[in-house]
Amino acid sequence: MLSIRLTRLGAKKRPFYRIVVTERDAKRDGRFVEIVGHYDPIAAPPVIKIDEERYDHWVKMGAQPTDSVRRCLRTQRRAAAAT
C-alpha cells in the first residue's frame, strides 16, 4: 500500500520537509518512490509546493495521503485561488 507523506530534512530546529510517495511500511526518512513536493515551515509565510498533477496521479493509483499532506494541499489550493 502506498502513502503520500512528509519526510524530514534540514538541521536541528530548522525543519524542511519533502512530500513523497512511499510504501506505508517504510521508515519516515527511508526509501521513497517519488518526490511530489516540498514544505518549508520556517519561511515567512511558509512555502508549500506540490506538483498537483503527480499528486493526483498517485491518488488515482491508490496512494493514501496523510492528514498533514491533505492540509498542505488545501493551503496551496487556497493560495492559488486567491491570486
C-alpha positions in Angstrom: 0.0 0.0 0.0 1.3 3.4 -0.9 1.2 6.5 1.2 1.9 10.2 0.4 3.6 11.7 3.5 6.2 14.1 4.8 9.9 13.2 5.2 12.0 15.4 7.3 15.2 17.1 6.2 17.1 20.2 7.5 19.1 20.9 10.5 18.2 20.6 14.2 15.3 23.0 15.0 15.3 24.1 11.3 12.9 21.5 9.7 12.3 21.2 5.9 10.0 18.5 4.6 9.7 16.7 1.3 6.3 15.4 0.3 7.0 11.9 -1.0 5.1 8.8 -2.3 6.4 5.8 -0.3 5.4 2.4 0.9 3.3 2.6 4.1 5.7 0.3 6.0 8.9 2.3 5.1 10.6 4.4 7.7 9.8 8.1 7.9 13.1 9.1 6.3 13.6 5.9 4.4 13.1 4.8 0.8 10.5 6.5 -1.4 9.1 6.1 -4.8 8.8 9.8 -5.9 9.1 13.3 -4.6 5.9 15.2 -5.4 6.7 18.5 -3.5 8.2 20.2 -0.5 7.1 22.2 2.6 9.2 24.8 4.4 7.5 25.8 7.7 10.4 28.2 8.8 9.9 30.7 5.9 7.6 33.6 6.4 5.0 32.8 5.1 5.5 29.0 5.0 6.4 27.7 1.5 4.3 24.8 0.1 5.0 23.5 -3.4 3.1 20.3 -4.6 3.1 19.0 -8.2 -0.7 18.6 -8.3 -0.6 16.6 -11.5 1.7 13.9 -9.9 -0.2 14.1 -6.6 -3.5 13.3 -8.5 -1.8 10.6 -10.4 -0.7 8.8 -7.3 -4.0 9.2 -5.6 -5.7 7.6 -8.6 -3.2 4.7 -8.3 -4.3 4.1 -4.7 -1.9 6.1 -2.6 -3.4 7.5 0.6 -2.3 11.0 1.7 -1.7 11.7 5.4 -3.7 14.4 7.2 -0.7 16.8 7.1 -0.3 16.4 3.4 -4.0 17.0 2.8 -3.7 20.2 4.9 -0.7 21.4 2.8 -2.5 20.7 -0.4 -5.6 22.6 0.8 -3.4 25.5 1.8 -1.7 25.6 -1.6 -5.0 25.5 -3.5 -6.4 28.3 -1.4 -3.4 30.4 -2.1 -3.6 29.8 -5.8 -7.3 30.7 -5.8 -6.6 33.9 -4.0 -4.1 35.1 -6.7 
